[in-house]
Amino acid sequence: MPVSTFLQKATALQRKGPLAMFSGDLKLLMNQVKSDSTQLRSERLAAEATKRPAAFCPPAGGVKLSDKDIMKAMQAVPAAQRSRTSTKDALRVHMAARYPCKR
């Protein structure tokens, strides 16, 4: 999903307040982040297994991203690039900045 679409849906949900819980878009966005996170984890583990550098190195216990973390990652993408940047790429950049690998 492009970052622009994600932000558009997330902003609309924020405006709904507590009623957002009943929106299908909430589940859509949650599933998107879950799918992206799973793919990023698989990419990282594959890189480690083949002795290639990983994009990020989270602590051993794993990480939990809050809704604020996710929005921060998406909003960090420049507006001009949001329509052609995937949510997975935005999360990868966020995780690389937050959990850099020691090289």
C-alpha positions in Angstrom: 0.0 0.0 0.0 1.4 3.4 -0.8 2.2 5.7 2.2 -0.2 8.3 0.8 -3.1 5.9 0.9 -2.2 4.7 4.4 -2.0 8.3 5.7 -5.3 9.2 4.1 -7.1 6.3 5.7 -5.4 6.8 9.1 -6.2 10.5 9.2 -9.9 9.7 8.4 -9.9 7.1 11.2 -8.4 9.6 13.7 -11.2 12.1 12.8 -13.8 9.4 13.7 -12.4 9.1 17.2 -13.8 6.1 19.1 -16.1 5.2 16.2 -13.0 4.2 14.2 -13.2 0.9 16.0 -16.1 0.0 13.8 -14.5 0.9 10.5 -13.2 -1.7 8.1 -10.3 0.6 7.3 -8.9 0.1 10.8 -8.5 -3.7 10.2 -7.2 -3.0 6.8 -4.4 -0.7 8.1 -3.6 -3.1 11.0 -3.3 -6.0 8.6 -1.1 -4.0 6.3 1.3 -3.2 9.2 1.3 -6.8 10.4 2.0 -8.1 6.9 4.8 -5.5 6.3 6.3 -6.4 9.7 6.3 -10.1 8.9 7.9 -9.5 5.5 10.6 -7.2 7.1 11.4 -9.8 9.7 11.7 -12.5 7.1 14.0 -10.3 5.0 16.2 -9.6 8.1 16.4 -13.3 9.0 17.3 -14.3 5.5 20.0 -11.6 5.3 21.5 -12.9 8.6 21.3 -16.5 7.5 23.3 -15.7 4.3 25.7 -13.4 6.1 24.5 -10.3 4.3 24.0 -7.1 6.2 20.5 -6.6 7.6 18.6 -3.3 7.2 18.0 -3.1 10.9 19.0 -5.0 14.1 16.2 -5.0 16.7 16.9 -6.2 20.3 16.7 -9.9 21.0 13.3 -9.7 22.6 11.7 -8.1 19.5 10.0 -4.7 19.3 6.4 -3.4 19.6 5.5 -0.5 17.4 2.8 1.9 18.7 0.4 3.7 16.5 2.5 6.8 17.1 5.6 5.0 15.9 3.8 3.8 12.7 2.4 7.3 12.0 5.8 8.8 12.6 7.3 6.4 10.1 4.7 7.2 7.5 4.9 10.9 8.0 8.7 10.9 7.7 8.3 10.1 4.0 8.5 13.4 2.0 5.0 14.3 0.7 6.3 14.2 -2.9 7.4 10.6 -2.5 4.4 9.2 -0.5 2.4 8.0 -3.5 5.3 5.9 -4.8 6.7 4.7 -1.4 5.3 1.5 0.1 4.4 1.3 3.7 6.9 -1.6 4.0 9.7 0.7 2.8 8.7 3.4 5.2 8.7 1.0 8.1 12.1 -0.4 7.0 13.6 3.1 7.0 12.1 3.8 10.4 13.4 0.5 11.9 16.9 1.1 10.4 17.0 4.5 12.1 15.7 3.2 15.4 17.7 0.0 15.5 20.8 0.4 13.5 23.2 -2.5 13.1 26.7 -2.4 14.5 29.0 -2.9 11.6 
